[in-house]
Amino acid sequence: MHTVFRIGEVRQIDKKRSLYEVDLKLTSDDDQQLRQLTDHIREESSGSSGWHRIGTLLLTIGQFDKAEELYMALLEQASNDSDKAHIYNEFGRLKNNQGQYTEAVSFYKKSLEIVEKTLSKDDPKLANIYNNIAVTYNDMGDYSKALEFYEKDLEITKKALPPNHPDLATSYSNIGQVYNDMSDYSRALEFYEKAHKIYEKALPSNHPNLAISYSNIGQTYNDMGDYSKAVEFYEKALKIREKALAPNHPNLAISYSNIGQTYNDMGDYSKALEFYEKALKIREKALAPNHPNLAISYSNIGQTYNDMGDYSKALEFYEKAHQIYEKTLSPNHPSLANSHLNFAAWYERMGDYAAACKSLLSAFQIQKKAFQESNPAFASTYSWFGRVYRNTKDYSKALDYFEKCLAILQKTLPQRHPNFGITYSNIGDVHRLMGNYERALSFHQKALNIQENVQCNSLNCATTYTNLGETYREMKDYSTALTYFGKGLEIREKKLPKNHPDLAVIYHNMAKLYLGTLKYSIAKENIRQAVEIAQEKLPSNHPHLLYYRETLEEIQKKL
């Protein structure tokens, strides 16, 4: 009885049944990590009844419906304010996990109202509730409120703990997370580094919290577009986790996934898939089949395949992710909104703009319930709306949505963030399509001022080169157009598979250019490449394929 083992590798030994072989190692009585874990569990559960401990367990394993039933029963039976405060707090955690943020804040504040009457203003229990409220406001995108409550938490924590206590580092880290979400990266790094200095002094060199700290700093550099720095810090986190954790531990999957995301942002899709698949293998072994983190892996891999132009594989993984989200999350959870955005991106690529719009509306409706209007999540949604309306030739609406996207970026991101480059390029392209060439050139140059001078995904720069080339082609400045097409083509040929639809776009643009300069044989070679790619990768009724065929017919008439 009461024997404790370390779990080593977990191997499935029968693919037809859920039968696994697990390596176990008996722990010793003087195992330091076991003692720390035992003390932590004892502290977490002290003063709670068995039913309260069951509720905490149900929340931990994601059984939210069962937890809600239990807490409703416990609330009816609560005999004093202390019990009610605890149950309200747990209800808040439950609703936050379900993505029902307004309800979560309401429950936390009910708990706070009770506790404030009985405790001193510096009591650590108050700090815990402040922290919970801050987490929820941050998830809602109400960053000023999140900071307000995190700073209340920090004020109490500073008084209650010594200056190098790990819990103080956690408070600094939380504030860093808010500043990172606000895209105030210098402030984010300031607080993350305060947290990291404490962790380095207070914890062993291979402690998991140090790995989390490195990951936080890596995430900030990634969001800044400084990908080499991001990989550097993510790899530091990975080294700690590889030493401290079992080979199939889910936290290893987090590190692999983070590195994969950075490589994907850099446009290095083969490396992205390599790390995403490492993460997926761990999660498939370690997690339940419907765990949301498994859906994250499927979604990440789907995104990479979509960026690579392998649309059938992208859809396969997007659908796997969405099925899990629908089973496990509340209908208004932000992760479901992201899933709808993935489908919108896929439909847009496939030329089914009506379906793309439908998916975007589903995402937008969820985001309106979950976030403040200035939340950066809306920028992505507005950008996709802009792309869809551009493709349907409703240029005024496209411009309106791209400008809405820009307005949010201007409120939330540093001026030279890579996302500005993408948005300026999109706005410039709409002005080109509207015939406003000078405006188009102005916005494309704004994009290049960022993309050529800030570390970012070179494929985004290739898109701006292509847009500039098309603008100059329509202005009949063919030599300048050819220069920009050449720059865009060089990047895409290095970064993308040979049959990627984005290559077909440039081949078609160059065919139109050579048609305009009466070089019909070169034009025919370029349009042939565009048509071959489109026939292989796109549906038979895709607008791009139909357009390429029209250009081919036009060129053939000239020969």
Buried (B, 14 or more C-beta within 10 A) or exposed (E): EEEEEEEEEBEEEEEEEEEEEEBEEEBEEEBEEBEEEEEEEEEEBEEBEEEBEBBBEBBEEBBBEBBBEBBEEBBEEBEEEEBBBBBBBBBBBBBBBBBBBEBBBBBBBBBBEBBBEEBEEEBBBBBBBBBBBBBBBBBBBBBEBBBBBBBBBBBBBBEBBEEBBBBBBBBBBBBBBBBBBBBBBEBBBBBBBBBBBBBBEBBEEBBBBBBBBBBBBBBBBBBBBBBEBBBBBBBBBBBBBBEBBBEBBBBBBBBBBBBBBBBBBBBBBEBBBBBBBBBBBBBBBBBEEBBBBBBBBBBBBBBBBBBBBBBEBBBBBBBBBBBBBBEBBBEBBBBBBBBBBBBBBBBBBBBBBEBBBBBBBBBBBBBBBBBBEBBBBBBBBBBBBBBBBBBBEBBEBBBBBBBBBBBBBEEBBBEBBBBBBBBBBBBBBBBBBBEBBEBBBBBBEBBBBBBEEBBBBBBBBBBBBBBBBBBBBBBEBBEBBBBBBEBBBBBBBEBBBEBBBBBBBBBBBBBBBBBBBEBBEBBBBBBBBBBBBBBEBBEEEBBBBEEBBEBBEBBEEEE
